[in-house]
């Protein structure tokens, strides 16, 4: 069911994306250099994803703690938000450290005890 919903949303966005891209290409003019993915992607996000949303996601990421969530739920939230904070978790080591630092204290203690 969820997969079909994603496919339907992607199908509906396809036409909007094509129309947006054609308009964007025309607005660049005839003498514009060939487009590169980064510029196209940035322009699209500026049009459809206001800047306040990524900043809000960074703030959510910084406030994220496991709390009452299962490790799986925490991991899913972490993975969905971490992409908004590439400078905070620039390396895999940073990512792992940040993930572990916000696990529940009970779980962290149990893992430390088990590692001994």
RAZI-V547260 format. One line per field, one symbol per residue. ss: DSSP state (H for helix, E for strand, C for the rest). phi: phi as a letter, one per 30 degrees, with the letter a starting at -180 (. if undefined). burial: + if it has 24 or more other ideal C-beta (glycine too) atoms within 12 Angstrom, else -. Layout:
BEGIN
ss = ???
phi = ???
burial = ???
END
This chain:
BEGIN
ss = CHHHHHHHHHHHHHHHHHHHHHHHHHHHCCCCCCCCHHHHHHHHHHHHCCHHHHHHHHHHHHHCCCCCCCHHHHHHHHHHHHCCCCCCCCCHHHHHHHHHHCCCHHHHHHHHHHHC
phi = .ddddddddddddeddddddddddddddidcddedceedddddddddcbeeddeddddddddcdbdhddddddddddeddcdddbdddbdbdddddeddddcddeddddddddddd
burial = --------------------------------------------------------+---+--+-+-------+---+--++-++---+--------+++-++-------------
END
